[in-house]
C-alpha cells in the first residue's frame, strides 16, 4: 500500500461510508438524508425549520441524481410514505416510521460494525480523538454545525 497523506484516507473512508449507507438505505426505499431526518424525529416532534437547521451540514453535500434536493422535499416523501406525520408545521414519526427506523438502524449499525472490524476499541477512540484535535487545530469548535470552509 503506498503512502498517502491523511486527507486522502479521510476522503476515501468518508466516500466509502457514504456510498455504503446510500446503497443500503436505498434498498429500503429511503435516502441517507431521509434516514437522518427520521433519526432526528426519534427524539421528538420538530418543525420543518428545526429539521432544516439541525441537518443543514448534510444538505450542503452534492445530491445524488434523482434524489430530492431540499429537506422539505425529503419530508414530503416521508409524509407520503406514511412514515412521518405532519400536523400544522410540526413533524413526528408514525408507528410505521418508528418500526422502519428501527430496522434501518440495525442496518446502519451493521455497516458501522463492518467498518470498524479488526480495529481495537482503544485504536478507534484514538483515531476519533486525533481527528477531533486536528479539526480544532484547523478552526472547528465544538457545537458548530459544520467546519468553516
C-alpha positions, 0 to 999 in steps of 0.5 A, a space after each residue: 500500500 503506498 503512502 498517502 497523506 491523511 486527507 486522502 484516507 479521510 476522503 476515501 473512508 468518508 466516500 466509502 461510508 457514504 456510498 455504503 449507507 446510500 446503497 443500503 438505505 436505498 434498498 429500503 426505499 429511503 435516502 441517507 438524508 431521509 434516514 437522518 431526518 427520521 433519526 432526528 424525529 426519534 427524539 421528538 416532534 420538530 418543525 420543518 425549520 428545526 429539521 432544516 437547521 439541525 441537518 443543514 451540514 448534510 444538505 450542503 453535500 452534492 445530491 445524488 441524481 434523482 434524489 430530492 434536493 431540499 429537506 422539505 422535499 425529503 419530508 414530503 416523501 416521508 409524509 407520503 410514505 406514511 412514515 412521518 406525520 405532519 400536523 400544522 408545521 410540526 413533524 413526528 414519526 408514525 408507528 410505521 416510521 418508528 418500526 422502519 427506523 428501527 430496522 434501518 438502524 440495525 442496518 446502519 449499525 451493521 455497516 458501522 460494525 463492518 467498518 470498524 472490524 479488526 480495529 481495537 476499541 482503544 485504536 478507534 477512540 484514538 483515531 476519533 480523538 486525533 481527528 477531533 484535535 486536528 479539526 480544532 487545530 484547523 478552526 472547528 469548535 465544538 457545537 458548530 454545525 459544520 467546519 468553516 470552509 
